[in-house]
C-alpha cells in the first residue's frame, strides 16, 4: 500500500441459510458507496464482504434441500455474489468461512488464545435458540419465545470451552466510553455500555454436537461456535493468516496492512456481540480494535416487519427489475438516514423515483441540454466553482443527508430556470442566456460527480453527455414509472 491514507470497510458476512434480501442489499450498497467515495478522494480502499457458512442452522437447511453442507454453501455464496453483481457492488474481496485459509487461521487464533489462558474447559447450561445460533437469557425472551424466530429455545447442557470475556469488561467499557472504539449512532453506544456495565459473562465458544464447523485445534471432539469463526473474517479477508503459534511472539507484532478497519457496518441486532465478543477477542490477541462500528436500522414494509412468513420480503432483483440498478441504489440510500429505522413500500419508492429522479434530476438535464442544443449548437462553456460540498457528510456516514444536499442543488437549478424564464431569455438576450446555461451546466457536472458513488452508471452518462463536444438532449435518463 502507498503512503496515501487508507480506508478499510466491512459489512457483516451474511448467513447462507437464505438468499439475499433488501436488508442485506441496504448494508452492502451503503458500504459500496462509502468505498467508492473514499476511492474518489484518492484514498487506498479495501471493501470486504462475504458469507458465513458454518453452524447447525446451515447443516439443517442443507439437509432439507437434499444437499451436502458444502454444495449448499457453494450455491448460496453464488446467490450473494450474483446479487452484488446485479447492484454494481465493487468489493475487493468476498470471503467465505469455508475457505481453507480462513479455517486454518481460525484454528491458529483459537490455539493462541488457549495457550495464553484465555480459553478454558467448562460446562454450559442455557436456553439455546437454534435460529439465532445463540444462547438467550430469560430477559431476551418474549412470552417464553425468541422474539426473532417465535420459537421456544431448548434448555441445553453440554461440555464446552469458554472464552474469558468477563476479564475484558472494564477495558471494553473504557475503550468504548472514550471513543477509542467509536460506536455510532450514540444511542447504540449507550445501549452497548449499559449492557457491558451490567456485567459480562464468559462465553461458550464451542459445540460438541455440531459437526458442520471448524474443529477446535486442541479438542477435535468440538467445533467452533459460529460467531467466533465468523468474526475472524474481518482479519482473514485482508490476507491475515492468524497468529504464528509455532513460536512465542506477540500477536500485535504481526503487521498486516489494512487492520484496523475504519468502519465496520452492521445492523442493530448484532452490535452487542461485535462490541463484546469480537472486541474482547481482539484485545486478548493484542490486536487493535476497529476505529468505528456503525449501526444502521431496519426497514419495515408499509408499517409491517419484513419477514418471509408474512411474504413481504423485497428481493434485490425485484428492485432492479422495476427501477434499474442506479435508481435502486438511490432509493435504498435516500429512504432513511443510515442510523435510523425506515419504512418503505413499492408506492413510496415509485413516488420518490418519479419526484427525485424523473421530475427533478431528469427534468433539469433534459431542459438544459435541450436549450443548449436548440439555441447554441450544443456548445456552452460550463461554469467552474459550483459549490456542492458533501465531504463532511460522507465522512460522518451521512449518506441520506448528502443526497438531500445534492437534491437541493438540483431543485435550486430547476427553480432558477423558472425564475429567469430561461426559455424566453434565449430569445431576448442570448449572451445572458449563455451565461445562465453555463452556470446550469456547471451544476449538472458537479451533481454528476457527487452522484458517482451512489449511481455510478447514471453519473457516468450524465458526465459524458455534459462534457461532450456537442451537447444533445438525448433520451430521458429516468423515464417515469407507473
N, C-alpha and C positions, 0 to 999 in steps of 0.2 A: 504494500500500500504506500502511496506517495505521502508527502508531508501535508496534504490537504486535510481539513477536518473530516472526521468520519461520522457516519450515521448508520447505526445498526438497528433495524426494527424487526420485531417478530409479531406474528399472530399466534394464538394458541394453535396447537396441532389438533386437527379435528378427528373426532372419534368415528371409526368407519362402520358403525352398526347401521348407518343410514346414508342416504345420498345428500349432497349439499343443498341447503335451502337458503332463504333470503337472509337469515341471521348470520350464517357463515359468510354469505356474499358481502354483507354490510361491513363486517370486520376486515375482510380481505381487500375490498375495494378501498376502504379508508387507509389501510397500510400501503397499498399500491400508490395512492395519491400522494401520501407523505413521502414515500420513497422517490417518486418521480419529481416532486417539488425540490427535495434536497439535492437530487442529481442536477436539477436545473440551476441550483445555486453553486454548482461546481464542487460539491462535496463528494467524498468517496462513500458510496452507499452499499449496504448489504441488506437485502429483504428476504427473510426466511418464513416459509410456511410449510405445511406438510400434514401427515396423518398419523394418528395414534392407533396402533393396530393390535395391542395385546389385551388380555383380560378375559374373564368369564363371559362377559356380555358378547364379545366378538365371537368367541368359540360357539356360543349358543346360537347366535344369528347365522353363523356359517353352517351349523348342523341343520337348522331349519331350511336353509337354502340348498341343502344336499351337497355342500362343497367342503373341501378341506379348509381350515382356517387360512392357510397361505393363499390358496386360489381365491377365496372370498376377499381377502385383503387386497390382492392384486387388482381385482375388478373394481373394488370401491375406491382405491387410490387413483385409479384411472378416471373414475367418475369426477373426483375432485379436480384432477388436472384438466379435464375437459371443460368443467365449469369455469375454471380460472382462465382458460384459453378463450372461452366464449366472452368473458367480461374484460378481455385485454389486460390481464394482470401479468406484470413482468417481475416475477420473483427471481432471486438469484440462486436459490436452492429450494428444492421440495424434499424435505426429509421424511423418511418413513422409519418408524421404530422397529420394523423388521429388517432394516438394513444391517448386514453383518458387522460393519464398523461401529454402528450405534450400539448394538448389543454387546460387543466387546468392551466398549467404553463404559457402558452401564456396569458391567461386571468389575471393571478396574476401579470405578468410583466406589462401589459397594465394598470391595476388598480393602480399599484405603480407609474408608470410614470405619470398617470393622477393626482393622489393625490399630487405628488411632483411638479405639474405645468409644466411638460414637454410636455403635450398634451393639445391642445385647439380646440374648435369647430370653423369652418370657412366654406368658400365656395370655391370650386376648379373649375377652368376653364382651360382646356388644351386639347392638342391633345393626345388622348389615343389610343395606339396600342393594340388591343386585343391579338395579337400573342405574344407580349413581356410581356403582363400584366403590362405595364408601360406607364406613360405619357412621351411623347417625346417633345423635343424643336424643333423649326424650323431648328436649326443647325444640328440636328440628321438626318433630312430627306434628301433623295436624289431624286430629281425630284418630290418632294411632297409626297414621299412614304417612309415607313420604309425600310431601306436597307436590313434588315434580312428577312422580310416577303413579300416584294414587294406589300404591300397594303397601301392605304392612311389611316392614322389614323382618328378617329372620333373626332370632336370637342365636348367635354363633359363639362357640368357644373353641379356640384352636391354639396349638403351639405356633408361636410366631416370633419374628425378630423385630425389635423396636429401635427406632432412631430417637436419640435423646433430644427431642425438640425442646423439652422443658428447660434444658440448660441454656438455651439461647433466648429465652423470654425477655430478659432485661435488655440485652444487646439489640434485639429486633425492635423493641419499643423505642429505644434511644435513637436508632438509625432512622426509623420512620418519623418519629416526633421531630427530629432535627432536619428532615427532608434530605438526608443522605440517600435514602431510598424515597423518592417522591411518589406519593400515591394521589392521583387526581381522578375525578373532582374531589374537593376537600371533604365532602360528606362520606366518601368511601374511605378516606384516610381515617376519619373519626371512627367509623364503623370498625375498621381493622384494629385500631388502637384499643378500642373498647373490648374487642374480642381477645386481644393479646393480654391486656391488663386483667382480664377475667381469669387468666391462668391457662398456660399451655400445657397440654399433657404430651407424654411421649407417644410417638405414632407408630402403629404397626406397619412394617414395610415389606411384609412377605405374606404369601398364601401357600398353604400346604396342598390344598386340593385343586388348585387352578394350574392346569398343565400348560395352557397356552400363554406363556410368558417367559421372561429371561430368568434362567435358573440362578440362584444365589451362588457365587463362586465358592463360598465356604460351607454351603449346605445344599447339595443338589436335590434334596427332597422338597425344597421350597422354591417358589418363583417370586420375582419382584412384584410388589404392589404396582399397579398400572400407573399411578400418578408419579411415582419416583422415576420410573422408566421414561415416562413422557416428558417430565421437566428437563431431563438432561439433553433433549433435542436442541435446546437453545444453545448448547455448547457443541454438541456433535455436528449440528447443522452448519457450523462455520469451520469444520475440519478438526475440532479438538478430539484427540484420541483417548482422553482420560488420563488420570494420574499414572505415572510410571511406578507400579507397585514393586518392581524388582529391587529398587534401591531406595534408601531413605532420602527424602528430599521434601521440601515444602511445595505443596501444590501451586502456591502463588508464584513460584519461580517459573512455572511453565507459561511462557509468553505466547499467547495467541492473539493475533492482530485485532480481531473485531470486538471481543468482550471487554468491558461490559456493554450491554445493549443501551442505546439512548432511550428507546421506547419499547415497552412490551405492552401490546394492545390485548385487551380481553373483555369479556362480558362480566357483569357483576356477580354471577353465580360462582365464579372460580377465583375471585380476588383473594378470598380467605386462604385457600390452600397455597396460592402463589406467594402471598406475603408472609406466610409462616413456614410451611414445609420446604418450598423451593428456596426461599431466602435463608432459612436455617441450614439447609444442605450446603449452600454456597459458603456461609460463614464457617461451617465445620471443615470445608475443603480449603479454607484460606483464600477463597476467590472473592473478587469484588462483587458487590450487589449491583443489579441493574440500576440505571440512573432514574428511570421513571416507569411506573406501571400505570397505564391509563385505562380507565374502566368506562366502557360505553354501556348504554342502556339496552332495553329490549323493545321490540316492536309489538304492538297489538294490531290486529286487523279489524277495522271497523269496530273498535272497542272491545274485541274479544281476544283472549290469549291465543297465540298461534300454536296449533298442535295438530298432529296427524289424526288424532282421534276425532277432532272436530272437522277435519277435512278442509281446513282453511290455510294450508301451507302454500306459500308462493315459492315457486322454483325459479332459479336464475334464467332458465331457458324460456319460461313464460314471459318474464320481464323483457328479455331481449327480443322475443318474437313480436311483442306489442310495440315497444318503444325504440328498439335499436340499442346497440351497445352503449354508445356515449350518453344517450338520454337516460338509460337505466342507471348508469353510474351517477349522473347528475341527480336523478330523483332520489336515489338512496341517500346521498350526502346532504341534499337540501331539504329533507323531510323533517329533520330534528337536529338540535345541537348534539355533538358527539357524546357528551357525558350523560345525556338525559334519555328517558323513555320517550317513545314516539308512537303515534297511531297513524297507520297508513290504510289506504283502501285503493282499489282499482280506480274508483271515481276520483278520489283526491289526487292520485298520481296523474290521471288523464288531464284533470283541470290544471295541474301545475305544469305539465308538459306544454299544454296549449298556451297558458298565460306567460310562462317564463321563456320558453324556447321558441314556439311558433310565433306568438304575437309580439314578443318583446325583442329577443335577440335576432330571430329570423327576419322579423319585420324591419329592424334597423338596417341590417345588411342589405336586404332587398331594396329598401328606399334609397340608401346612399349609393349603392352600386348602379342602380337604375339611372339616377340623376347624373352620375359621373359619365356613364356610357352614353346617355342620350344628349348631354349638353357639352361635354368636354372631350369627346372622342376617347373616352376611357382613361384619361390621364389627368390626375390631380396630385399635387405634392402633399404627402401626409405630414401633419404637424408632429413635431417632436415634443418631448417633455410632458406628455399626458400623465397626470398624477393618479395612480391607482396602486397603492402600496398595500399588498396583502401579507407581506413578510411577517410583521409582528403577530398577526393572527395565526398564520401557518405554523410558526414556531411554538405557539401555545396549543396546537392541535384544534384550532377553532375553524374547522373546515366549513361548517354551516355558515358561520359569520363571514368568512372570506367570500363565499358565494353570494351572500347578501350584499356585500360591498360591490362586487362585480355587477350584480343585478341593478343596484342603484345607479351605477355609471351608465349602464345600457338604457335605463329608464330616463335618466337625465338627457341622454343624446336624442332619444325619441321626442322628448318634450321640447328640446331646443329646435328641432326641425319644425315642430308645430308653431312655436312662438315666433320664429323669424319668417314663417311661411316660405320655406326654402324653395318649394316648387314654383312660387311666384318670383322669388328673388333671382332665380336663374334667368328669368325673362327681363327683370328690371335693372339688375346690377350684377353683371357677370363676374366682375372682379371680387365683389363681396361674397358672392355665391361660391366661387372657387376657394376663397379663404375658409368659409364655413365648412365646405365639403372636406377640405384638408384637415380641419380640426376633427371632424367626424370620422374620417378615415384613420386618423391617428388613434382615436378612441377604439375603433374596431380592431386595429393591430394590437394595441395593449391588452384589450379584452381577450383576444385570441391567445396571446402569450400567457396571460394569467389563468386561462381555462385549460391550458395544455395538460397539466397533471390530472385534471378532473375528466376531461373529454379529449383524449389525445387525437383521435382521428378527425373529429369535428374541428378542433383547433387548427390542425394541420391544413384542412380545407379552407378555413377562414383566412389563415395567414397566406397561403399560396394565392388565393384569389385577390386579397387586399394588396399584396406586394407584386402582383403581376404587372408586366409592362403595360398591358391594356386591361383595364377593369371591365368586366362584363357582368350583367345581372346574374346570369346562370339560373340553375334550378333552386327551388326552395330547399334550404338546408334541413329545416324541420317542418315537414308538411303537417297540417293539422290532423289530429286523430279524434275519431268519434268515441 
